[in-house]
Amino acid sequence: PDTFHEISATVDLLPLQDTSPASPFTSIVFNINVSTLAHRDKNDKSACICITVGNPQGGELGLYEPKLLL
């Protein structure tokens, strides 16, 4: 909850923030059939949320810090 409120307070300062479907987050990305090497996005300051839509098969999502493979 603290991270969400921190992000919301920051985004509330941005112009047109209330028109974004991703609000209170500053961006939204749709990846289709994506495979990447392990990486950290340079400007990530706090939370990153991953949501899977559909019925994916044969893939994995690896989260490095918590050492999870989904």
N, C-alpha and C positions, 0 to 999 in steps of 0.2 A: 504493500500500500504506500509506503514512503516514497519508493521509486516512482510510482505512478503520479503521485501528487507533485513531486519534484519536476517531472517532465511536463505535467499539465501547467504548472506555474510558469515555466520557461516558455512554453509554446503560446501561452496566453499573451505574451508580449509581442508575438509576431503578427504582422498584418495579414489579413484574410485567413487566419488560422481556423476560423469557425466554418469555412467552406470546404475543408479537406475531409474526404471520407476516411482518412487515416488519423484524424485528430483524436487524441492529443499528440500523436506521434508525428514527426516532421516528414516522414516518407513512408511509402508502401511499395513493395517489390513483389512481382509475380515471377517465379522461376518455373519453367516447364522443362522436365528432363535435364536437370542441371547436375553436373558433377564437378566439384572443385577440390583443390588441394586444401589442406588445413590452412586457415588464415584468420587474421583478426582485422576487422575493418578499422582503419586508422582513426576515424573520428567518433567511434562509439564511446560514449561517456558513461552509459548506464545500461539499461535493459534492451534486450533484443528478443523479440517474440517470433517464434516460428509456428505457423499453423498449416497443417496438411489438409487439403480439400480433395475428396475423392477416395478411391480405393487403390492406393499405390501398391505395386508388387515388385519385389526384387531389388529394392534399394535400401539404403541405410542413411540415417542422420547421425553424425558423430559430433558430440559436444565435448570439446577438449577439456575445459576447466573442471566440470564435474565428472569427467571420465565416463560419459554415458554413450552407448551406441544403441540407437533406436531403430 
